[in-house]
Amino acid sequence: MPPDNPEHLGLERRAPAPGCSPNPPPVDAPEEFLRYLLGVEVERLETARRIERERNFIFPETTVIIRDIMKLRAAILSGQETEAEPEAEAAAPPPEDELSALLRQVQGDQS
């Protein structure tokens, strides 16, 4: 006999567990919200890397977190206007930020 509601599974009639969204966070939000989301994603990356080191296993979800960080960072940077000359900008080292420091730390863990 088919279930009354196709949303429920099994004999316990539980709703299916929610899945993670394959969609990156919205990048058309205000910059303050994008910075908040970036902070959340950086915390998630730190936690994911710690778990990976503890278990000596690479999780594919970590790549998704990194993708989301890169998209959020690009959206934040694209909203900022730079007044530097192109030649001076190319000669100057990139500004130090939280994401760069974290990526350098992650790369150091793999060495």
N, C-alpha and C positions, 0 to 999 in steps of 0.2 A: 504494500500500500504506500503510495507516494506521500511525502510529508505535506502538511497543510500549507506551510510556508517554506518556499525553497531557500529562504535566507538561513534557516536553521539546519544544523548538521547533526547526524547521529541520534542515538537514543536519548541523550540528555537534552536535546532540542536547544543547544547553545548556538548563539550567533557566531559566525566565523571570526577568527581573530583578525584585528585590523592589520593590514600590511603597510610597509613603508612606501612612501611615494617616490616614484622614479623621477619626479619633476624637481628641478632645483628651486631654491627659494625665489620669491618674486624680486626682480631687480628694478622694478619701476616704483618702488616705495620711496618715501622720504629718506634722506641720507642718515638721519638719526636712527631710524629703524634698521637700515642696512648695516650700520655699525653695531647695533645690538645683535642682529643675526650673525654677523661676523664673529662677535665675541662668543656666542653660543657654539658656533661651529668649531672655533679654535679650541674651546674646552672639550668638545666631543673628540676632536682629533687627539688631544693630549691623552684622554682616557683610552681611546682606541689603541694608540701606540703603546701605552702602559700595559694593556691587556695582551697585545700581540707579543711584547717582550716577555711577559710572565708565562704565556702559553707556548711561546716559540712557534707561532702560527700567524700567517698573514690572512686577514679577513678582507674580502672584496669590498665590504661596506666602507672601509677606510678610504678607498679610492674615491668613493662617492662623496665622502666628507671633504676630501681635498678638492674635488671638482667644485663643490658648493663654495668653498672658501675662495677659490680662484675667481669664480663668477661674481661673488659679492665684492671682492676686492676690486675687480675690474669695473664694476658698476659704480663703486664709491669713487675710484680714481677718475672715471670718465666724467663724473659730475663736477670735478674740481677743475678750475681753469688755471693753467700755468702761464706765467708771464715771462719765463726764461726764454732766452734766445735758443734756437735749435742747436747751434754749435756748442754753446755753454752747457746745455742740457746733456748732450752726448758726451762731453768731456767729464762732467761731474759724476761721482759715484752715486748709485741709487740711494735714496733716503732710507735710513734704518727704520723699520717699523716692526710691529709685533709679529706679523706673518713671516717676514724675512728671517727674523731671529728664530722662530719656531721651525721653519723649514731647514735652516742651517743646523738646528739641534737634531732634527729627524735624520738628516743626511749624515750627521756625525755618528748617530746610533748604528747606521748600517755599515760603517767602516770597520 
